[in-house]
Amino acid sequence: MPGLPPPIDYRLLRLDPDGSVTLLAARDREGGRLVFPAPDDADRYDPVMLPRTGRLWSWTVQRFRPKSPPYAGPEAFEPYAVGYVALGEALIVEGRLTGAPLDGFAIDMPMRLVAEPFTLESGERRTTFAF
């Protein structure tokens, strides 16, 4: 998807020229622990690009409109799937699930990171991620 809007946050993800997306984590130099999203502390953490594929660890369906803020979606709410995806041996990341009907997901299902367009309350378009 070349021509995507800018990332929702440059510390969270990187958009690649081919339209793919990479999640940005960090490794604590002292303890070796991975954290996502990457903290803003270059003195303590080294940047790490997370794998783009993984396995569905757990999931659910959000069936009611979350309170606002923080939810900034449309008034006409539509249920969506959300899950935890194990990205290799690296980390488990929470994200929206797309590409299947709401009852079409299963634990240990292969997942792939994708770019997901997002509209801010201001109407400005950004790119976030989904699996």
LUMLO-703564 format. One record per residue (C-alpha): chain; x, y, z; residue number from 1. Coordinates in steps of 0.1 Angstrom, whole numbers, m for minus. Layout:
@chain: A&east: X&north: Y&up: Z&n: NUM
...
END
This chain:
@chain: A&east: 0&north: 0&up: 0&n: 1
@chain: A&east: 24&north: 27&up: m11&n: 2
@chain: A&east: 13&north: 62&up: m3&n: 3
@chain: A&east: 1&north: 55&up: 32&n: 4
@chain: A&east: m4&north: 84&up: 56&n: 5
@chain: A&east: 23&north: 90&up: 82&n: 6
@chain: A&east: 26&north: 66&up: 112&n: 7
@chain: A&east: 3&north: 73&up: 143&n: 8
@chain: A&east: 36&north: 76&up: 162&n: 9
@chain: A&east: 72&north: 72&up: 147&n: 10
@chain: A&east: 83&north: 55&up: 180&n: 11
@chain: A&east: 57&north: 28&up: 175&n: 12
@chain: A&east: 62&north: 17&up: 139&n: 13
@chain: A&east: 80&north: 23&up: 107&n: 14
@chain: A&east: 65&north: 24&up: 72&n: 15
@chain: A&east: 87&north: 8&up: 46&n: 16
@chain: A&east: 88&north: 19&up: 9&n: 17
@chain: A&east: 69&north: m12&up: m2&n: 18
@chain: A&east: 40&north: m3&up: 20&n: 19
@chain: A&east: 47&north: m28&up: 47&n: 20
@chain: A&east: 50&north: m19&up: 84&n: 21
@chain: A&east: 76&north: m28&up: 110&n: 22
@chain: A&east: 69&north: m25&up: 148&n: 23
@chain: A&east: 97&north: m8&up: 168&n: 24
@chain: A&east: 106&north: m22&up: 202&n: 25
@chain: A&east: 136&north: m17&up: 224&n: 26
@chain: A&east: 160&north: m39&up: 245&n: 27
@chain: A&east: 171&north: m28&up: 279&n: 28
@chain: A&east: 209&north: m27&up: 279&n: 29
@chain: A&east: 211&north: m38&up: 315&n: 30
@chain: A&east: 186&north: m66&up: 318&n: 31
@chain: A&east: 181&north: m75&up: 282&n: 32
@chain: A&east: 143&north: m72&up: 285&n: 33
@chain: A&east: 123&north: m63&up: 254&n: 34
@chain: A&east: 97&north: m36&up: 256&n: 35
@chain: A&east: 70&north: m24&up: 232&n: 36
@chain: A&east: 64&north: 3&up: 224&n: 37
@chain: A&east: 100&north: 15&up: 225&n: 38
@chain: A&east: 106&north: 40&up: 253&n: 39
@chain: A&east: 122&north: 74&up: 245&n: 40
@chain: A&east: 155&north: 66&up: 263&n: 41
@chain: A&east: 184&north: 60&up: 239&n: 42
@chain: A&east: 209&north: 60&up: 268&n: 43
@chain: A&east: 192&north: 28&up: 283&n: 44
@chain: A&east: 176&north: 10&up: 253&n: 45
@chain: A&east: 187&north: m3&up: 220&n: 46
@chain: A&east: 162&north: m3&up: 191&n: 47
@chain: A&east: 148&north: m36&up: 179&n: 48
@chain: A&east: 126&north: m43&up: 149&n: 49
@chain: A&east: 100&north: m69&up: 157&n: 50
@chain: A&east: 92&north: m99&up: 134&n: 51
@chain: A&east: 63&north: m93&up: 110&n: 52
@chain: A&east: 48&north: m127&up: 116&n: 53
@chain: A&east: 37&north: m146&up: 146&n: 54
@chain: A&east: 9&north: m168&up: 162&n: 55
@chain: A&east: m23&north: m157&up: 177&n: 56
@chain: A&east: m19&north: m162&up: 215&n: 57
@chain: A&east: m54&north: m151&up: 226&n: 58
@chain: A&east: m82&north: m130&up: 212&n: 59
@chain: A&east: m117&north: m116&up: 218&n: 60
@chain: A&east: m143&north: m95&up: 201&n: 61
@chain: A&east: m150&north: m59&up: 213&n: 62
@chain: A&east: m188&north: m59&up: 210&n: 63
@chain: A&east: m196&north: m25&up: 225&n: 64
@chain: A&east: m184&north: 10&up: 219&n: 65
@chain: A&east: m155&north: 17&up: 244&n: 66
@chain: A&east: m158&north: 49&up: 265&n: 67
@chain: A&east: m145&north: 81&up: 250&n: 68
@chain: A&east: m118&north: 91&up: 255&n: 69
@chain: A&east: m97&north: 72&up: 247&n: 70
@chain: A&east: m119&north: 57&up: 220&n: 71
@chain: A&east: m122&north: 81&up: 191&n: 72
@chain: A&east: m140&north: 60&up: 165&n: 73
@chain: A&east: m173&north: 66&up: 147&n: 74
@chain: A&east: m206&north: 69&up: 166&n: 75
@chain: A&east: m219&north: 40&up: 146&n: 76
@chain: A&east: m198&north: 14&up: 163&n: 77
@chain: A&east: m191&north: m20&up: 147&n: 78
@chain: A&east: m177&north: m49&up: 167&n: 79
@chain: A&east: m140&north: m58&up: 159&n: 80
@chain: A&east: m116&north: m85&up: 169&n: 81
@chain: A&east: m86&north: m78&up: 191&n: 82
@chain: A&east: m59&north: m102&up: 201&n: 83
@chain: A&east: m24&north: m109&up: 215&n: 84
@chain: A&east: 1&north: m121&up: 189&n: 85
@chain: A&east: 33&north: m138&up: 198&n: 86
@chain: A&east: 60&north: m125&up: 175&n: 87
@chain: A&east: 84&north: m153&up: 174&n: 88
@chain: A&east: 103&north: m157&up: 206&n: 89
@chain: A&east: 105&north: m119&up: 209&n: 90
@chain: A&east: 73&north: m105&up: 225&n: 91
@chain: A&east: 35&north: m107&up: 227&n: 92
@chain: A&east: 18&north: m77&up: 212&n: 93
@chain: A&east: m18&north: m66&up: 214&n: 94
@chain: A&east: m35&north: m54&up: 183&n: 95
@chain: A&east: m66&north: m53&up: 162&n: 96
@chain: A&east: m73&north: m84&up: 141&n: 97
@chain: A&east: m84&north: m81&up: 105&n: 98
@chain: A&east: m88&north: m103&up: 74&n: 99
@chain: A&east: m113&north: m128&up: 88&n: 100
@chain: A&east: m149&north: m129&up: 101&n: 101
@chain: A&east: m152&north: m122&up: 138&n: 102
@chain: A&east: m157&north: m160&up: 144&n: 103
@chain: A&east: m128&north: m169&up: 121&n: 104
@chain: A&east: m99&north: m166&up: 145&n: 105
@chain: A&east: m83&north: m194&up: 164&n: 106
@chain: A&east: m56&north: m198&up: 190&n: 107
@chain: A&east: m22&north: m205&up: 174&n: 108
@chain: A&east: m34&north: m192&up: 140&n: 109
@chain: A&east: m6&north: m177&up: 119&n: 110
@chain: A&east: m6&north: m139&up: 119&n: 111
@chain: A&east: 10&north: m113&up: 97&n: 112
@chain: A&east: 15&north: m76&up: 105&n: 113
@chain: A&east: m3&north: m52&up: 82&n: 114
@chain: A&east: m6&north: m14&up: 79&n: 115
@chain: A&east: m40&north: m1&up: 90&n: 116
@chain: A&east: m53&north: 34&up: 81&n: 117
@chain: A&east: m66&north: 54&up: 110&n: 118
@chain: A&east: m85&north: 87&up: 112&n: 119
@chain: A&east: m78&north: 110&up: 142&n: 120
@chain: A&east: m106&north: 130&up: 158&n: 121
@chain: A&east: m93&north: 160&up: 138&n: 122
@chain: A&east: m100&north: 142&up: 106&n: 123
@chain: A&east: m62&north: 137&up: 99&n: 124
@chain: A&east: m53&north: 103&up: 85&n: 125
@chain: A&east: m25&north: 82&up: 100&n: 126
@chain: A&east: m13&north: 47&up: 98&n: 127
@chain: A&east: m13&north: 22&up: 126&n: 128
@chain: A&east: m10&north: m16&up: 126&n: 129
@chain: A&east: m31&north: m47&up: 128&n: 130
@chain: A&east: m27&north: m84&up: 124&n: 131
END
